[in-house]
Amino acid sequence: MVEVQPHAWESSLLTLAHEAWNSVIHVYNARTDAVQLRRAYAFCAQLTARHSKSFYLSSALLPAEKRKAVRALYAFCRVGDDLVDQSSADSTAALKHWSDITLASDPQVDDPVVLAWSHARSVYRIPQRYAEQLINGVARDLQQTRYRTFDELAEYAYGVASTVGLMSMHIIGFSGREAIPYAVKLGVALQLTNILRDVGEDYQAGRVYLPQEELTAFGITEDQIAAGRVDHRWREFMRFQIARNRRLYQEAWPGIALLDHAGRLAISAAATLYRGILADLEDHDYNNFTRRSYVNQRGKAVHLAQAWWATRQV
């Protein structure tokens, strides 16, 4: 395996990941029956299908039990995101309540997401600190709407995305701690793709995730983002962002070989589908103000075939 030199921003993120690795592992302690648990997992699968077709598709490539668990993880993340996106005066309290009930050792069995997630994180021995870091990352959207540097943005991406990858890694199975840097990097890459795709949508919500220093370096102001103006400066800026994003995917790729064989295709597919969003953004003249880039059905089939072939070479 080719070793990739870590970026300067990675060291602090790796410290967070290794700290979480050694945290307490929750033991499932709910009083419930098999039927109730099965219904809870089914609810999480339906929620995943409704909110993320790409995640639902890639997770379908996992063995049945692991598929259920990663969809419970997605549902746990989705509910937290939705609480923040409401941007109401009660969002902070609601997120705190969600943290309390989802991280409790004796979960509320009347909430299907809490029940399925609690069971999954116990079965797959997911360190609790990863879930806490995720909720803290999501909560950051309630206080911070701008990021000065890419280092700051990477820290945010760790909280909301790398933590998901690290928890998914425990479900899928992996060789050991040497897999952690690759999961961290892939999470940052996936979140950066989300950010590049959703510039206009995020601005309407009052947020600009693009690093302020880099916007300034390319001569781009928030007035231009507000106007949704694609010009030569915006195109150059986006080429720079996409090139870095692709390098991160490339550097994260060797981590696929450190996953259990049965889970490699699912992660490869997720990364390949997300990289397809970057190509779609390029194909539509970098317009991420009034259009949300996506991969169509034919494109998904092509990308899945590419992921299958690439995984065979691992």
N, C-alpha and C positions, 0 to 999 in steps of 0.2 A: 504493500500500500504506500502511495506517495504521501509524504508528510507535507502539509501546508503550514507555512509560518502563520501564527495567529496575528490578527490585527490588534492594534493598540486597544481598541474598545472591548476586545473579547476578555481580557484578563479579569475585569470586575464582574463580568457575567459568569465566567467560569467559577469564580469565588462563590457567587450566589448558588450556582448549581451544585457545587460540591458540599456547601453548607447544608442545603436541603437534602442531599443524599443521605446524610447521617441523622435526619430527623425521625421522629416517632412514626411508626407504621400503625395505622388504624386497624382495630379488630372489629369485624362486623358483629353487632350485638343486638340486632332488631328481632322482635318477636313477630314473625310473619310466616306465611305458608308459601308453598311452591307456586300456587296459582297466582297469588298476589304479586310475587316477585316476577313471574313471567309477564304479567300484565304491565308491571312497571317498566320492564325492559322494552316491551312492545310500544309503550307510550313514547319512550326515548327514541326509538327507531322512527316512529311517525313524525316526531318533532324534527329529527335530523333530515328526513326526506323533504319536509316542508320548507326548511330554511336553507339547506345547502345541498343542492343536487350533486355537486362535485365531491363533497365529503361522503355523502351517502353512497355514491358510485365507487369511490376508491375503497371505502370500508367494506363494501360487499366482497372484496377480494380476500378478506381475512377469513380464517376458520370461524365457524358459527359462534362459539362462546366468546372469542376475542372480538368478533364483530359487534356483539351485543354490548360488550364492555366499552369499546371506544365510542359507540353511539351514546351510551350513558354519560361518558366524559363530555362529549359534544353538548349534550343537553344541559349538563351542569354549567358549562361555559356560556351557552346560549342564554340561559335565564339570567345569569349575571350581567351579560352584555345588554340585554333588554332593559334591565333595571336602571342601568346607567343612561341608556339612550333616551329614556323618558325625560331626563333632565328636569325633574320636578324637585320641589323643595324637600321632598321625602326620599329622594334617591339614596342619599347617604345612609339614612336609617334603614331603608329597605335592603341595601347591599349588606349592611352589618347584620341584619336579621338572616339574610341568605347565607352568609358566612357561618353564623352560629349554628344553623340547623343542618347545613351540609357537612360541617366538620365535626359535628357531635359524635361521640362514641355510641350513643343510643339514639339513632335517627328517628324522625317522625315518619311513621309508616303510612300516613295518609297523603303524603306527597310522592307521586311515582318517580320523579326525577331524583329526589333525595334518597329514596329507597334503593333504586337501581344503582346510583352512583356510590352510595355507601357500601353496597355489596361488592361492586366491581373493584373499588380501591382497596378493599380488604383482601379479596381473592388474589389480586395481582400485586399486593404488597407495595402500594404506591406511597412513598414518603409524604406525610401530611404537609410538610413545608412547601412542596411544589404547589399544592392547591392554595395555600395561604398566599404565596407569591403571586399566583394568578389573580386572586381577588384583589390584592393590593395594586396590581398592574391595571386592572379594570377600573378600580377606584380612582386612579390617576386622572382619568378623563373628566372627573368631577371637579378637579382643581386646576389642571394644566391644559391649555389649548394651543400652546406654541412650544417649539423645541429649537433651541439656539444652534446646537451642533448635531452632527450625525451620532456622536457618542451618546448624547442624551436620548436621541431617538432609538438607538440600539438598546439602551436600557429599558425603554418603554416596550419595545418589541419583545425583549426577553420576558417581561412580565405577562404580556397578553398572548404570546405565541410560543416562545421557546419552552415555557413551562408546560404547555399542552403537548409539545413534542416529547418532552422528558417523561411526562406521565404516560403518553401513548407507548413510549419505548418499554415501559414496565409491563404494559399489557401485551405487546407484541413479543417481547423477549429479546435479549441482547447479550453480547459476549461479556461485557464488564464495563468498568468505569471509563475505559478508553473510548466508548461510544458517546460520552457526554458532549465533548466539543462539537461533534458533528450535528447532534440534535439541537444544540444551542444555535449553531449557525443556520441550520435549515429553518428554524423558527423565525429568525430574523429575516431570512430571505422571503419566506411566505408572507410575513407581515408587511414587508416593504412592498411586495406586489399588491397587497390590499390597499396600501396607502397611495401608490401610483394609480391604481384603478379608480379610486374614490375621491379624487381631489375636489371636484365640484360638489359632490354630495357632502363631504366633510366640511367644506367651507360654509355651506348652507346651515350646517349644524353648529357653526361658530368655531371650527377647529381647522388649523393648518399644521399638519404633521411634517411637512417638508422642512428640512433644516434651514433656519433663517440665514445662517452664514452662507449657505450654498445658493439660496435665492438671490442674496445680495451680490454674490460673486458673478452671477449670470445676468445681473441687471434687472431682476424681476421684482416687482412690488406687489403688495396685496391688492392694489387697485387693479392690476392686470388679472389676478386670480378672480377677483370679484366680477370683472367684466367678461371672464371666460375667453380671453383673447389668445389665440394660438398664432405666434409669430416666430421669427427666426431665433429669438432668444429662448422662447419656450421650447422649441424643438431641440436646440442644443442642450438645454437643461435636462430635458427628458432623455435624450440620448445618453447623457452622463449617468443619470439615475438608473436607466435600464441596463447599461453596461455593468455597473457595479452589482446590480441585482443578479444578473446572470453569473457573474464571477462567484457570488455567494452560493448559488445553486451548485455550481461546478465544484467548489471547495467542499461543500457538504456531501456531495455524492458518494465519496468513499465510505461514509458511514453506513450506507445501505448494506455493505458486506458484513457489518458487525451486528446486524439484526438476525433473529431467527429466520430460517429460510422461508417459512410459511407466511411471514409478514413483509417480506421485501417488496413484492409486487405492489402491495397496497400503498406503501410509502413512496415508491418510485412513481406510481400512477399519480398520487397527489401532487408531487413535485413537478411532474411533467405537465399535468393539466394546468397548474398555476403558471408555469413558464409560458404556456400557450396564451395566457392573458397578455403577457408582454408583447408577443407577436401581434396580437389583435390590436393592441394600442398603437403599435407602429403602423399597422395597415390602415388605421383610421386617422393618420396625421397627428398623433399624440393628443387627440381631443379627449381629455378626461374631465372636461368641465360639464358638457351637456350630454355625454354618452358614457355608459358604463360598459367597459370592455368585458368580453366573455368568450368562451369557446363553445361553438355550436355542436350539434349532435354528431355531424360528420367529423368535425375536428376532434371531438372526444374519442371517437373510434380510432382515429389515426394516432392520437397521443397515447391511448392505451396500448395499441400495438407497439409503438415505440418503447413504452415503458416495459412491456413484456420482453421485448428483444434485449433491451439494455440490461434488464435484471438477469437474464440468462448469461450475460457476460461477466457478472459479478463473481 
